[in-house]
């Protein structure tokens, strides 16, 4: 089995490590030459790719790929993978599974109501609108060309090296007092488990929400992280005061308030989360830090 990843980033590498432990070969793309070299030293054949730099030898790069993961995001011009390499994906003879990583942001604001995979897309940011269009294009490959496309709508991703601990230690963490505004999140290892389960039990055209069981406010997550490392939590501040100093990107995350139903991945893929809430997840992140220290 061979996995090819368009975008060997944080989440794709979590899946790659699992599959390589089972004897798979993994290849894919990076934006920067130095990362390609470091991944090559780790046994992953990596080649440069981005909007302005398509694969130089796409047939050779994709040769033998049985599974394809797409984590490269769309940009203002569309989806760079499809724009450059749709024809090469269609030429893959033995592809069994294609996974496209999207976002729960496509649902937009529901005022706190719960959404499942049947909900209509209602994006409130330009980034989410691009994702909606990209999803449609990928799913069209399934409908019109028969490719085994699966869409995974991911909540906020965290894990070792990418969690609230970095902000707490840097002194940049805030605790915004907005108790009815919940966010969903998912540990990177649980994402990899969902992808691996889908690979084992593919259903062409499937769309899955991927989030843990416990939506929570960022304020309570930050407070718990502080408790775990023995630091005093930052004081609560009002949203009105906080948004005065927020970047447009940071503010955009507060536009939407929704709960995301994750029942389908449990019923269909048999998922049992290693980290059903941020409490188990942050404890695992801390344990991983201590192990690597």
N, C-alpha and C positions, 0 to 999 in steps of 0.2 A: 504494500500500500504506500502511496505517496501523497502527501499533503502539500499543496502550493498555496502560499498566503500572499495575497496582495496587501501588503502592509504588515511587516513583522514587528508589531508594536507590543504593548504590555499584555493585552488579552490574547493575541495570536500566539505569543510565545508561551503563555500558560498552557494552551492546548498543545502546542508543539512538543513541549517537554513531556506531557503525558503520553502522546502518541509515540515519541521516540523511545520511551521506556518500554513500549510494546513492540518495538522492532520496525516502526515506520521510518521512512525517509521523509525529510522535510526540506522544502525550498521555498523561496519567496522573495519579496522585494523590500528594500529600504530606500529612504531618501538620500542617505549620506554614505559615501564610500567607506569611511572609517567603521561604521556599524556593520556594513557588509563584510568587512574583513574580520571583525570580532566574532560575528556569527559563523563565518566560515571556519574559524578556529574551533568553534563549538559543535561542528558537524552539520551546520545548516547552510546549504548553498544559497547565498543571497546575492541579488543583482539590483542595480539602481532602477528606480521607477518613480516618476511623478508626472504631473500634467505636462510639463515641458520636456520630459525625457521618457518617452515610451520604452518598452523593452527592446533592446537592440536585436535580439534573436528570440522572438517570442515562441516560435515553434520548439526551439531547443530548450528554452527555459521551462515550458509547460509539458514537455514530452514525458509521458508516463504518469502524469498526474491522475490519480483516481478520485481525489477530493480537492476542492478549492474553497478557501476561506477568504472573504473579502472584508477587510476592515478599513481600507482606504476610504476616507470620507469624500462626499461630493463637494465640488466647489461652485463658484458662481457660474461656471460654464457647463456644469453637469457632472456626470460621473466619469472620472478619468479612465477607469478600468474599461467600462463599456465603450467609451468614445474611442479608445485606442485598440482594444483587444477583444471586442465582441466576436469578431470573425474567428479569432484563434480559439476562443472558448467553444464556439460551435464546432470547431474541428476536432475537439478532444473525443476520442473514440470510446474510452473506457471510464469516463467520469461517472461516478456513482452518487456524488453529493456535492452541492454547492451551498455554502452558508454565507449569507449577507448580514453583517452586523449593523443594525439600525438603532433607533433610540425610542424610548417611551415618550420622548418629547413630541412625537408626531400627534399625540392625542390632544395636546394643548391644555387649556384650563377647563376643569370640570366643576370648579367651585368646591372641590373636595370629594365629589362623587367617584365611585369606583368604575374603572373601565376594564373590559377584557378585550380579547383580540378581535371581537366582532364590532367594536366601537369604530365610528367614523373618524378619520383623521381630521384634526382641526388645529393645525400648527399656529403658534402665535409668534414665532421668531423666523427669521430668514433661514437660519441653520436648519430648523425643523422642516421648513417648507422644502428645502433642498433634499432632505432625507425622504420626504413623501414622494417626490418625483423620482428619486433613485430607486426606492422600493418598487414603484410601478414599473420602471424599466426592467428591473431584475425579474420581477414576477411575469412580465410579458415574455421573457425568454422561456419560462416554463409553459405558458399558455400557447405560445405560437411556435416555439422551437423544440419543446419537449425536454429542456434541460432540467435537472433535478434541483431546483432552487428552493432554499429554505430561508426564511427571514427571522431574525432574532432581534426583538426590540429590548434593548438593554437599559436598565436603570443606571443610577450613578455608580461608577465602578471604583472600588477601593481594594487595597491589599498591601503587601509589604512594599515599602518605599513610596506609597501613594495613598496616604490616609490623613486623617485629621491630626495625627501626631506631629507631622512636619510643621503644620501651622501653629500648633500649641507651643512647640519648642522654640519656634522662631518669634513668638510673641505677636503673631498676626491674626490669630484666631479671634473671632467675635462670637458673642452669644446674643442673637437677635430675638427679642421677645415677641414671638408671633406663634402662640401655642396651637392654633388651628391650622397652621400651614405645614403639612407633612411632606417629606421627601422619601422616595423609595431608593434603595441602594442594593448592591450585590457584590459579594466578595469575588475577586477574579478567579479563584479556584472553583467556585460554584458555577461561574460562567463556563469554564472549561469542562466541567462535569456535564452541563446541559448540552454543550456542543458534541461531546463524546457520545452521550446517550442518543442524540439525534443521528449521528453517524452510524451507530449500531442499529437504529430503528428509523430509517429515513421515511419521510412522507412528503413527496414532491408537492410543492406549493404551500407547505405549512408555514404558519406565522405563529411565533411564540413570544409572549412576554417573559422577560427574565429579570426577576427581582426577588428579594428575600421575603420573609413572612411579616416583617416588622417595619412599616413606614414610621418615620420619626422626625422630629424637628432637629435641625442642625444644632440648636442650643443644647438639647439633651445629649446628643452624641458627643459634642465637645466637652460637656461636663463629665461624662463618663470617662472619656479619654484622659482628662485631667486627673480624675480619681485613680486611674490605673497607673499613672506615672508619678503620682504624689505631688501634683502641682495645683495651685489654687485656680479654680475656673475664672475666666474673665467675667466681669459684671454683665448683667443683662442690659441691653440697650434697645430702644424702640426702633422699629423698622423705619420710621420717618427720619430718625437721626442717622441710622446706618446708611440709608440709601444716598445721603448727601455726599458720601465719600466713595461710593461704589463705582467701579468701572461699568461701562455699558454691558460688558460680557457678564460680570457678576450679577448685575441687576436683572438681566434677562432670565436667570435661573429662578427668580422669585415671581415671574409673571404667571406661572402655572401652579395650580394647587389641585392635585388629583391623587386618588389611590389606585394602585395597579393590581389587578387580579392575576395571580400566578398559578391558578389551578390547573391550567392545561398541561404545563410541563410535568406536573405531578401525576395527573391522570394518564397522560399519553406516554410519557418518557420514564415514569417511575422515579422521578427525582426526589431524593431526600437530602435536604441541604446539610452540608457540613457546618454552615454558619447561618442559621435561620434568622438571626438578628445581628445588629451591629455589636452587641455585647460579646457574643462568641467570636465574631469576626475580628474585633479589635484585640481581644485576648490572643488570638492566633497571630495577628500582625506583630504584637509585642514579643511573643515567643519566638517568631522567626527572626526578629531583630537581635534578640539575645543569642540565638543560635549562630548567627552569622558574624557576631561581634568578635 
